[in-house]
C-alpha cells in the first residue's frame, strides 16, 4: 500500500509544512483545509491521518499495518464523515461523538469531516466542545470550500490552511491532458475528470462549432441545434459556459494575450476577435443573462431563440461599422 502523500498532486509546500508540524508535535488538534473542490484537500487529510498513526515515522511510511489500514479505509483509528445529501446532519455528529467515546488505540485517532461548510447548525453545535477540547491524541481535520462558509463557532476553533487550485504544469503532469482541458479545468481534478469523458469531449466539439457559426448561419438554425444538443438544463449551462470561454479567447486575441483556452478553434476565435470590444462585451452580457435564465427554469428552446436573434443582430451591426 502506497504512502498517500505520494499520490497528492501539487501542494508540495503545504504538505511539507503540515508534516513538519506533525514531526515537531505542533500540529493543531483541529485543522480546517480550505480551497476549491477537486484539488486534493481530502487526499491531504487522509495523508495526514496516515502520518499521525504511522508506527514507523512521523512522515508516514505507507507500509506498516496502521498506514495500510488507513489507505484501505479500514482503520479503527480513522472516522471519515461526508455530507448526507446537501448537509452533514445530527445523526452524523452523533456518530462522531460515539467514536470519541471509544477507547483509543495506537498513536492517534483522526476524524475527517469533508465539506464542513455543510454542517447544519444542530450538528455543528453538538460538536463544538469536542472541537475546542478534543480528547487526548485525537485530531479533527475538516475540509471546506472557504473558511467563511464554515460556522464562525467552528472556524474560530480551527487552524486554517488554504489550498490553491493546481497550476498548469501540475495538471499536465498527469499525462494525456489536452491543452484546452488544462485551461478549462481551472486546476480542479474533478472538473478534469469530467472533461476527459468521451461524451463530454464530443459535446464540447459540437458546442464550439455552434458558436463558430454565430454571424455565419441563420440564428434560428443555431438556436434549434443548440436546444437539440443540450438536451437538459445541466448540459445547456455547460454549453453556455463553453461559449463564454470562446468569448474570453476572442478578447485575449484582441489584446494579443495567451494562452487561449480553445486553441484548437483558433480560426473562428480570431474571426470573432475582429468584432468590436463593445460587441464582445454585450455578447458576454447576453450569455450571462441566458445562463441565469436557464438556471431559473426558462423555456430553453425559447431562450436559445431569443439569444441567437439578439446575438446575430449584435454581430451584424458590429460588422457594418
KOLPA-912606 format. One record per residue (C-alpha): residue number from 1; residue in three letters; x, y, z. Coordinates in Angstrom, 3 decimals. Layout:
<nodes>
+-----+-----+----------+----------+----------+
!   n ! res !        X !        Y !        Z !
+-----+-----+----------+----------+----------+
! NUM ! ALA !        X !        Y !        Z !
...
+-----+-----+----------+----------+----------+
</nodes>
This chain:
<nodes>
+-----+-----+----------+----------+----------+
!   n ! res !        X !        Y !        Z !
+-----+-----+----------+----------+----------+
!   1 ! UNK !    0.000 !    0.000 !    0.000 !
!   2 ! UNK !    1.499 !    3.318 !   -1.070 !
!   3 ! UNK !    2.054 !    6.352 !    1.084 !
!   4 ! UNK !   -0.998 !    8.552 !    0.442 !
!   5 ! UNK !    1.004 !   11.779 !    0.367 !
!   6 ! UNK !    2.847 !   10.390 !   -2.666 !
!   7 ! UNK !   -0.485 !   10.406 !   -4.520 !
!   8 ! UNK !   -1.137 !   14.105 !   -3.862 !
!   9 ! UNK !   -0.764 !   16.262 !   -6.984 !
!  10 ! UNK !    0.777 !   19.658 !   -6.167 !
!  11 ! UNK !    0.596 !   21.398 !   -2.760 !
!  12 ! UNK !    4.229 !   20.458 !   -2.058 !
!  13 ! UNK !    4.952 !   23.384 !    0.263 !
!  14 ! UNK !    1.715 !   22.920 !    2.209 !
!  15 ! UNK !    2.352 !   19.188 !    2.676 !
!  16 ! UNK !    5.900 !   19.908 !    3.870 !
!  17 ! UNK !    4.600 !   22.418 !    6.430 !
!  18 ! UNK !    1.967 !   20.016 !    7.747 !
!  19 ! UNK !    4.433 !   17.124 !    8.023 !
!  20 ! UNK !    6.936 !   19.383 !    9.800 !
!  21 ! UNK !    4.221 !   20.222 !   12.337 !
!  22 ! UNK !    3.486 !   16.504 !   12.838 !
!  23 ! UNK !    7.195 !   15.769 !   13.260 !
!  24 ! UNK !    7.591 !   18.543 !   15.844 !
!  25 ! UNK !    4.402 !   17.602 !   17.698 !
!  26 ! UNK !    2.929 !   21.019 !   16.867 !
!  27 ! UNK !    0.031 !   20.014 !   14.634 !
!  28 ! UNK !   -3.207 !   21.668 !   15.715 !
!  29 ! UNK !   -5.801 !   19.220 !   17.001 !
!  30 ! UNK !   -8.428 !   20.922 !   14.817 !
!  31 ! UNK !   -7.395 !   21.714 !   11.250 !
!  32 ! UNK !   -9.508 !   23.367 !    8.546 !
!  33 ! UNK !   -8.261 !   22.783 !    4.985 !
!  34 ! UNK !   -9.954 !   25.235 !    2.619 !
!  35 ! UNK !   -9.948 !   25.628 !   -1.152 !
!  36 ! UNK !  -11.952 !   24.762 !   -4.282 !
!  37 ! UNK !  -13.346 !   21.258 !   -4.689 !
!  38 ! UNK !  -11.354 !   18.688 !   -6.621 !
!  39 ! UNK !   -7.863 !   19.992 !   -5.805 !
!  40 ! UNK !   -6.788 !   17.259 !   -3.364 !
!  41 ! UNK !   -7.765 !   18.506 !    0.115 !
!  42 ! UNK !   -9.311 !   15.171 !    1.085 !
!  43 ! UNK !   -6.238 !   13.232 !   -0.066 !
!  44 ! UNK !   -4.067 !   15.569 !    2.027 !
!  45 ! UNK !   -6.350 !   14.934 !    5.021 !
!  46 ! UNK !   -6.024 !   11.169 !    4.542 !
!  47 ! UNK !   -2.256 !   11.511 !    4.155 !
!  48 ! UNK !   -2.131 !   13.421 !    7.427 !
!  49 ! UNK !   -4.131 !   10.658 !    9.087 !
!  50 ! UNK !   -1.502 !    8.177 !    7.882 !
!  51 ! UNK !    1.313 !   10.343 !    9.249 !
!  52 ! UNK !   -0.392 !   10.661 !   12.628 !
!  53 ! UNK !   -0.988 !    6.923 !   13.122 !
!  54 ! UNK !    2.145 !    5.557 !   11.402 !
!  55 ! UNK !    4.077 !    3.092 !   13.562 !
!  56 ! UNK !    7.449 !    3.832 !   11.927 !
!  57 ! UNK !    7.795 !    7.556 !   11.184 !
!  58 ! UNK !    6.027 !   10.895 !   11.526 !
!  59 ! UNK !    6.208 !   11.237 !    7.730 !
!  60 ! UNK !    4.011 !    8.128 !    7.097 !
!  61 ! UNK !    5.820 !    5.073 !    5.764 !
!  62 ! UNK !    2.878 !    3.653 !    3.803 !
!  63 ! UNK !    3.985 !    0.105 !    4.724 !
!  64 ! UNK !    3.169 !   -0.501 !    8.382 !
!  65 ! UNK !   -0.189 !   -2.090 !    9.333 !
!  66 ! UNK !   -1.587 !    1.250 !   10.550 !
!  67 ! UNK !   -0.698 !    3.020 !    7.285 !
!  68 ! UNK !   -2.103 !    0.161 !    5.222 !
!  69 ! UNK !   -5.428 !    0.193 !    7.085 !
!  70 ! UNK !   -5.738 !    3.969 !    6.601 !
!  71 ! UNK !   -5.027 !    3.536 !    2.894 !
!  72 ! UNK !   -7.728 !    0.878 !    2.593 !
!  73 ! UNK !  -10.260 !    2.898 !    4.584 !
!  74 ! UNK !  -10.409 !    0.125 !    7.184 !
!  75 ! UNK !   -8.666 !    1.746 !   10.151 !
!  76 ! UNK !  -10.230 !    1.763 !   13.590 !
!  77 ! UNK !   -8.236 !    4.974 !   14.158 !
!  78 ! UNK !   -9.996 !    6.936 !   11.398 !
!  79 ! UNK !  -13.585 !    8.114 !   11.019 !
!  80 ! UNK !  -14.356 !    9.802 !    7.688 !
!  81 ! UNK !  -17.623 !   11.746 !    7.538 !
!  82 ! UNK !  -19.020 !   13.237 !    4.315 !
!  83 ! UNK !  -22.304 !   15.072 !    3.648 !
!  84 ! UNK !  -25.512 !   13.069 !    3.534 !
!  85 ! UNK !  -27.100 !   14.787 !    0.549 !
!  86 ! UNK !  -26.774 !   18.543 !    0.961 !
!  87 ! UNK !  -25.927 !   18.556 !    4.687 !
!  88 ! UNK !  -23.916 !   16.936 !    7.445 !
!  89 ! UNK !  -26.686 !   16.061 !    9.849 !
!  90 ! UNK !  -27.190 !   15.448 !   13.548 !
!  91 ! UNK !  -27.022 !   11.655 !   13.261 !
!  92 ! UNK !  -23.553 !   12.007 !   11.714 !
!  93 ! UNK !  -22.471 !   14.291 !   14.560 !
!  94 ! UNK !  -23.703 !   11.647 !   16.991 !
!  95 ! UNK !  -21.628 !    9.043 !   15.117 !
!  96 ! UNK !  -18.563 !   11.228 !   15.694 !
!  97 ! UNK !  -19.363 !   11.566 !   19.404 !
!  98 ! UNK !  -19.749 !    7.778 !   19.734 !
!  99 ! UNK !  -16.379 !    7.329 !   18.002 !
! 100 ! UNK !  -14.790 !    9.709 !   20.517 !
! 101 ! UNK !  -16.198 !    7.690 !   23.410 !
! 102 ! UNK !  -14.469 !    4.521 !   22.215 !
! 103 ! UNK !  -11.167 !    3.561 !   23.802 !
! 104 ! UNK !   -8.284 !    4.992 !   21.762 !
! 105 ! UNK !   -5.601 !    2.634 !   20.483 !
! 106 ! UNK !   -2.298 !    3.413 !   18.814 !
! 107 ! UNK !   -0.550 !    6.754 !   18.376 !
! 108 ! UNK !   -3.575 !    8.811 !   17.402 !
! 109 ! UNK !   -7.088 !    8.781 !   16.046 !
! 110 ! UNK !   -8.423 !   11.074 !   13.370 !
! 111 ! UNK !  -11.846 !   12.391 !   12.364 !
! 112 ! UNK !  -12.045 !   13.776 !    8.817 !
! 113 ! UNK !  -15.132 !   15.918 !    8.201 !
! 114 ! UNK !  -15.411 !   16.508 !    4.474 !
! 115 ! UNK !  -17.216 !   19.665 !    3.294 !
! 116 ! UNK !  -17.581 !   21.021 !    6.813 !
! 117 ! UNK !  -19.338 !   24.103 !    5.411 !
! 118 ! UNK !  -22.352 !   21.776 !    5.036 !
! 119 ! UNK !  -22.614 !   21.033 !    8.766 !
! 120 ! UNK !  -26.088 !   22.071 !    9.813 !
! 121 ! UNK !  -26.399 !   24.217 !   12.929 !
! 122 ! UNK !  -27.637 !   21.398 !   15.155 !
! 123 ! UNK !  -24.774 !   19.075 !   14.169 !
! 124 ! UNK !  -22.190 !   21.845 !   14.499 !
! 125 ! UNK !  -23.377 !   22.791 !   17.978 !
! 126 ! UNK !  -23.199 !   19.152 !   19.079 !
! 127 ! UNK !  -19.515 !   19.030 !   18.084 !
! 128 ! UNK !  -18.333 !   22.382 !   19.469 !
! 129 ! UNK !  -16.987 !   21.140 !   22.796 !
! 130 ! UNK !  -15.109 !   18.251 !   21.163 !
! 131 ! UNK !  -13.649 !   20.556 !   18.515 !
! 132 ! UNK !  -12.491 !   23.029 !   21.157 !
! 133 ! UNK !  -11.032 !   20.418 !   23.503 !
! 134 ! UNK !  -10.502 !   17.141 !   21.617 !
! 135 ! UNK !   -9.691 !   14.076 !   23.710 !
! 136 ! UNK !   -6.018 !   13.200 !   24.032 !
! 137 ! UNK !   -4.323 !   12.015 !   20.804 !
! 138 ! UNK !   -7.412 !   12.979 !   18.770 !
! 139 ! UNK !   -7.271 !   15.156 !   15.663 !
! 140 ! UNK !  -10.087 !   16.736 !   13.675 !
! 141 ! UNK !   -9.307 !   17.510 !   10.020 !
! 142 ! UNK !  -12.070 !   19.466 !    8.295 !
! 143 ! UNK !  -12.261 !   20.431 !    4.629 !
! 144 ! UNK !  -14.347 !   23.247 !    3.151 !
! 145 ! UNK !  -14.631 !   25.413 !    0.054 !
! 146 ! UNK !  -13.710 !   28.515 !    2.050 !
! 147 ! UNK !  -13.226 !   29.422 !    5.683 !
! 148 ! UNK !  -16.115 !   31.874 !    5.790 !
! 149 ! UNK !  -18.563 !   29.218 !    4.639 !
! 150 ! UNK !  -17.917 !   27.402 !    7.923 !
! 151 ! UNK !  -19.854 !   28.455 !   11.006 !
! 152 ! UNK !  -17.838 !   31.074 !   12.952 !
! 153 ! UNK !  -18.003 !   28.989 !   16.112 !
! 154 ! UNK !  -16.150 !   26.174 !   14.312 !
! 155 ! UNK !  -13.818 !   28.411 !   12.315 !
! 156 ! UNK !  -12.614 !   30.126 !   15.486 !
! 157 ! UNK !  -11.617 !   26.753 !   16.954 !
! 158 ! UNK !   -9.623 !   25.687 !   13.876 !
! 159 ! UNK !   -6.211 !   26.331 !   12.385 !
! 160 ! UNK !   -6.891 !   27.265 !    8.761 !
! 161 ! UNK !   -4.690 !   26.063 !    5.883 !
! 162 ! UNK !   -5.543 !   27.478 !    2.447 !
! 163 ! UNK !   -5.079 !   25.393 !   -0.702 !
! 164 ! UNK !   -4.875 !   26.859 !   -4.211 !
! 165 ! UNK !   -6.015 !   25.197 !   -7.453 !
! 166 ! UNK !   -3.330 !   23.198 !   -9.256 !
! 167 ! UNK !   -1.185 !   25.127 !  -11.698 !
! 168 ! UNK !   -0.980 !   24.261 !  -15.392 !
! 169 ! UNK !    2.188 !   22.187 !  -15.125 !
! 170 ! UNK !    0.778 !   20.146 !  -12.246 !
! 171 ! UNK !   -2.301 !   19.344 !  -14.336 !
! 172 ! UNK !   -0.140 !   18.468 !  -17.363 !
! 173 ! UNK !    1.952 !   16.133 !  -15.192 !
! 174 ! UNK !   -0.998 !   13.734 !  -15.110 !
! 175 ! UNK !   -0.347 !   12.917 !  -18.778 !
! 176 ! UNK !   -2.733 !   12.704 !  -21.705 !
! 177 ! UNK !   -4.266 !   16.101 !  -20.917 !
! 178 ! UNK !   -5.066 !   18.268 !  -23.939 !
! 179 ! UNK !   -4.277 !   21.986 !  -23.793 !
! 180 ! UNK !   -7.934 !   23.020 !  -23.708 !
! 181 ! UNK !   -8.513 !   20.692 !  -20.747 !
! 182 ! UNK !   -5.622 !   22.292 !  -18.848 !
! 183 ! UNK !   -7.172 !   25.722 !  -19.307 !
! 184 ! UNK !  -10.812 !   24.669 !  -18.802 !
! 185 ! UNK !  -10.424 !   22.606 !  -15.628 !
! 186 ! UNK !   -9.288 !   25.633 !  -13.552 !
! 187 ! UNK !   -6.809 !   23.485 !  -11.642 !
! 188 ! UNK !   -9.523 !   21.121 !  -10.395 !
! 189 ! UNK !   -9.144 !   17.373 !  -10.842 !
! 190 ! UNK !  -12.870 !   16.685 !  -10.526 !
! 191 ! UNK !  -13.573 !   19.022 !  -13.449 !
! 192 ! UNK !  -10.693 !   17.493 !  -15.422 !
! 193 ! UNK !  -12.133 !   14.000 !  -14.953 !
! 194 ! UNK !  -15.438 !   15.172 !  -16.429 !
! 195 ! UNK !  -13.748 !   16.897 !  -19.369 !
! 196 ! UNK !  -11.873 !   13.705 !  -20.261 !
! 197 ! UNK !  -15.071 !   11.708 !  -20.699 !
! 198 ! UNK !  -15.598 !   10.933 !  -24.428 !
! 199 ! UNK !  -19.210 !   12.131 !  -24.304 !
! 200 ! UNK !  -18.178 !   15.495 !  -22.849 !
! 201 ! UNK !  -15.375 !   15.895 !  -25.392 !
! 202 ! UNK !  -17.876 !   15.283 !  -28.187 !
! 203 ! UNK !  -20.350 !   17.795 !  -26.701 !
! 204 ! UNK !  -17.605 !   20.404 !  -26.489 !
! 205 ! UNK !  -16.775 !   19.978 !  -30.173 !
! 206 ! UNK !  -20.441 !   20.433 !  -31.040 !
! 207 ! UNK !  -20.808 !   23.457 !  -28.759 !
! 208 ! UNK !  -17.814 !   25.259 !  -30.223 !
! 209 ! UNK !  -18.893 !   24.521 !  -33.789 !
! 210 ! UNK !  -22.254 !   26.097 !  -32.951 !
! 211 ! UNK !  -20.581 !   29.208 !  -31.558 !
! 212 ! UNK !  -18.293 !   29.405 !  -34.593 !
! 213 ! UNK !  -21.459 !   29.697 !  -36.700 !
! 214 ! UNK !  -22.500 !   32.939 !  -34.998 !
! 215 ! UNK !  -22.966 !   35.546 !  -37.715 !
! 216 ! UNK !  -22.405 !   32.864 !  -40.360 !
! 217 ! UNK !  -25.543 !   30.729 !  -40.028 !
! 218 ! UNK !  -29.225 !   31.628 !  -39.530 !
! 219 ! UNK !  -29.913 !   32.368 !  -35.839 !
! 220 ! UNK !  -32.965 !   30.090 !  -35.685 !
! 221 ! UNK !  -30.884 !   27.195 !  -37.014 !
! 222 ! UNK !  -28.260 !   27.804 !  -34.324 !
! 223 ! UNK !  -30.985 !   28.020 !  -31.669 !
! 224 ! UNK !  -32.622 !   24.787 !  -32.805 !
! 225 ! UNK !  -29.308 !   22.912 !  -32.923 !
! 226 ! UNK !  -28.301 !   24.277 !  -29.510 !
! 227 ! UNK !  -31.543 !   23.111 !  -27.923 !
! 228 ! UNK !  -31.202 !   19.680 !  -29.516 !
! 229 ! UNK !  -27.583 !   19.277 !  -28.466 !
! 230 ! UNK !  -28.062 !   20.480 !  -24.892 !
! 231 ! UNK !  -30.972 !   18.211 !  -24.027 !
! 232 ! UNK !  -31.311 !   19.222 !  -20.366 !
! 233 ! UNK !  -30.627 !   22.140 !  -18.022 !
! 234 ! UNK !  -27.189 !   20.979 !  -16.872 !
! 235 ! UNK !  -25.963 !   20.401 !  -20.431 !
! 236 ! UNK !  -27.401 !   23.766 !  -21.504 !
! 237 ! UNK !  -25.407 !   25.535 !  -18.790 !
! 238 ! UNK !  -22.240 !   23.689 !  -19.849 !
! 239 ! UNK !  -22.878 !   24.748 !  -23.459 !
! 240 ! UNK !  -23.144 !   28.399 !  -22.424 !
! 241 ! UNK !  -20.011 !   28.206 !  -20.294 !
! 242 ! UNK !  -18.033 !   26.932 !  -23.286 !
! 243 ! UNK !  -19.395 !   29.850 !  -25.333 !
! 244 ! UNK !  -18.281 !   32.266 !  -22.621 !
! 245 ! UNK !  -14.809 !   30.747 !  -22.823 !
! 246 ! UNK !  -14.808 !   31.315 !  -26.591 !
! 247 ! UNK !  -15.662 !   34.975 !  -25.966 !
! 248 ! UNK !  -12.856 !   35.184 !  -23.431 !
! 249 ! UNK !  -10.498 !   33.779 !  -26.075 !
! 250 ! UNK !  -11.691 !   36.374 !  -28.611 !
! 251 ! UNK !  -10.901 !   39.138 !  -26.117 !
! 252 ! UNK !   -7.475 !   37.586 !  -25.497 !
! 253 ! UNK !   -6.867 !   37.607 !  -29.258 !
! 254 ! UNK !   -7.805 !   41.280 !  -29.431 !
! 255 ! UNK !   -5.232 !   42.055 !  -26.744 !
! 256 ! UNK !   -2.657 !   39.588 !  -28.152 !
! 257 ! UNK !   -2.665 !   37.537 !  -24.957 !
! 258 ! UNK !   -2.031 !   33.832 !  -24.424 !
! 259 ! UNK !   -2.910 !   31.116 !  -23.679 !
! 260 ! UNK !   -6.228 !   30.584 !  -25.370 !
! 261 ! UNK !   -8.493 !   28.030 !  -23.736 !
! 262 ! UNK !   -9.744 !   26.564 !  -27.009 !
! 263 ! UNK !   -6.659 !   26.996 !  -29.170 !
! 264 ! UNK !   -7.809 !   24.167 !  -31.459 !
! 265 ! UNK !  -10.606 !   26.546 !  -32.580 !
! 266 ! UNK !   -8.232 !   29.438 !  -33.211 !
! 267 ! UNK !   -9.625 !   30.337 !  -36.662 !
! 268 ! UNK !  -13.204 !   31.165 !  -35.546 !
! 269 ! UNK !  -11.808 !   32.788 !  -32.396 !
! 270 ! UNK !   -9.598 !   35.081 !  -34.472 !
! 271 ! UNK !  -12.532 !   35.905 !  -36.735 !
! 272 ! UNK !  -14.701 !   36.870 !  -33.761 !
! 273 ! UNK !  -11.831 !   38.892 !  -32.290 !
! 274 ! UNK !  -12.395 !   41.293 !  -35.204 !
! 275 ! UNK !  -15.697 !   42.319 !  -33.609 !
! 276 ! UNK !  -15.598 !   45.474 !  -31.537 !
! 277 ! UNK !  -14.759 !   45.256 !  -27.835 !
! 278 ! UNK !  -18.207 !   46.704 !  -27.152 !
! 279 ! UNK !  -19.884 !   43.917 !  -29.145 !
! 280 ! UNK !  -17.915 !   41.242 !  -27.286 !
! 281 ! UNK !  -18.940 !   42.876 !  -24.009 !
! 282 ! UNK !  -22.634 !   42.820 !  -24.906 !
! 283 ! UNK !  -22.431 !   39.237 !  -26.167 !
! 284 ! UNK !  -20.968 !   38.291 !  -22.790 !
! 285 ! UNK !  -23.784 !   40.113 !  -21.002 !
! 286 ! UNK !  -26.346 !   38.273 !  -23.144 !
! 287 ! UNK !  -24.702 !   34.942 !  -22.305 !
! 288 ! UNK !  -24.734 !   35.744 !  -18.589 !
! 289 ! UNK !  -28.438 !   36.535 !  -18.803 !
! 290 ! UNK !  -29.091 !   33.356 !  -20.799 !
! 291 ! UNK !  -27.267 !   31.205 !  -18.252 !
! 292 ! UNK !  -29.104 !   32.833 !  -15.353 !
! 293 ! UNK !  -32.451 !   32.328 !  -17.066 !
! 294 ! UNK !  -31.851 !   28.678 !  -17.867 !
! 295 ! UNK !  -30.730 !   28.036 !  -14.295 !
! 296 ! UNK !  -34.002 !   29.697 !  -13.298 !
! 297 ! UNK !  -36.143 !   27.381 !  -15.438 !
! 298 ! UNK !  -36.711 !   29.490 !  -18.522 !
! 299 ! UNK !  -38.098 !   27.609 !  -21.511 !
! 300 ! UNK !  -34.787 !   26.536 !  -23.049 !
! 301 ! UNK !  -35.851 !   26.498 !  -26.691 !
! 302 ! UNK !  -37.365 !   29.978 !  -26.488 !
! 303 ! UNK !  -34.347 !   31.236 !  -24.540 !
! 304 ! UNK !  -31.916 !   29.997 !  -27.202 !
! 305 ! UNK !  -34.049 !   31.528 !  -29.960 !
! 306 ! UNK !  -34.150 !   34.944 !  -28.275 !
! 307 ! UNK !  -30.441 !   34.824 !  -27.528 !
! 308 ! UNK !  -29.336 !   33.980 !  -31.056 !
! 309 ! UNK !  -31.633 !   36.582 !  -32.599 !
! 310 ! UNK !  -30.092 !   39.278 !  -30.379 !
! 311 ! UNK !  -26.559 !   37.919 !  -30.825 !
! 312 ! UNK !  -26.929 !   37.828 !  -34.609 !
! 313 ! UNK !  -28.070 !   41.444 !  -34.586 !
! 314 ! UNK !  -25.101 !   42.468 !  -32.414 !
! 315 ! UNK !  -22.601 !   40.696 !  -34.668 !
! 316 ! UNK !  -24.033 !   42.075 !  -37.903 !
! 317 ! UNK !  -24.252 !   45.631 !  -36.590 !
! 318 ! UNK !  -20.610 !   45.404 !  -35.485 !
! 319 ! UNK !  -19.510 !   44.116 !  -38.897 !
! 320 ! UNK !  -21.165 !   47.015 !  -40.735 !
! 321 ! UNK !  -19.369 !   49.706 !  -38.748 !
+-----+-----+----------+----------+----------+
</nodes>
